[in-house]
């Protein structure tokens, strides 16, 4: 388990992520990915699902056709943790492999 990130530590860590923004309630980070079609979006979700199961840290997400909206938070610490940052970095890499469209 990792502890809750707060204040400057949290702000600096999120600033190093591409396209992720802080959300206050719940304390989380959010991002929307856009893909060219449903299969690309679903391929991305499949890659992330395997990783999430291995690390036992699962995203909250919503999918419609080529869009995947993601919220990352750690319920065990009631906020943002280093596990969320690691998941965000993995998701960004997986999105590139799945053909994410530039925003």
N, C-alpha and C positions, 0 to 999 in steps of 0.2 A: 504494500500500500504506500502511496505517496501522499504527502500532506497538501492542504489547500494552499494555493498560490494567492497572495494578496498584494495590494498596493503596487509599488514600483516594480517588484519582481514579476508580477502578473502582467503589467502594462508593457514592460520591456520584452517579455517572452512573446506576447501576442503580436507586438510590432514586428518581430522577426518572421512571422508567418505571412504568406502571400494571400491576401484577399479575405482573411478571417477577421471578424469583428467581435468585439465584446458585447455581451448581452447582460443586462443587470439582473433580471428576474425570470428564470433562475440565473445564477452566476454561471455563465457559459460562454462558449465561442460559437459563432454561426457562420455558415458559408453556403452558397448555392452554386452547384456545378451545372454546366450546360453541355450536353452531348448532342451529336448530330441525329441520333435516333434512339429508340428504346433499347435495342440490343447493346449498344455501347454503354448506355447508362446502367443496364442490368449487369453487363460484364464488370463494370466498375464496382457495383454493389457486391458482386460475387467475390471479387478480389478482397474487398474490405471485410466481408463476412468471415472469410477463412482466417485472416489476420486477427480480427476481433475475437474469434473463438479461441485462438491460440493464446492471446494475451489476456483473455477474460475481461475485456473492456469493450462494451458495445455502444455504437452510436445511436442516437435518436435521429431518424431520417424519414423523409417523405419523398416519394417518387411519382412523377407524372411524365410519361413519355421520355423525353430526353433531359429532363431536369431532376436533379437530386438535391434537396435541401437538407442540410445537416446541422444538428445541434450537438455539441460535445460538452459534457459536464460529468463530474464524478459524484455520484449520489452518496458514496460512503464518507466523503468529506464535505458534502453540501456546497460544492463549488468547483472551481477550476483547479486541476492538478497537472503534474508533469505527464501523467498518463494521457490526458487530453491533448497535450502538445505533441506527444509522440504519435498519437492517432491522427492528428491533423497533418503532420508531416508525411505519414504513410499514405493518407488519403490523397494528398497532392501528387505524390509519386504515382499512385495507382491511377489517378485521373489522367495523367499524361499518357500512360500506357493504354488507356481505354479510349483515347481520342477526344479529350475535353476540348471544347471550343474556347478560344480566347474571349475574355469579357471585354 
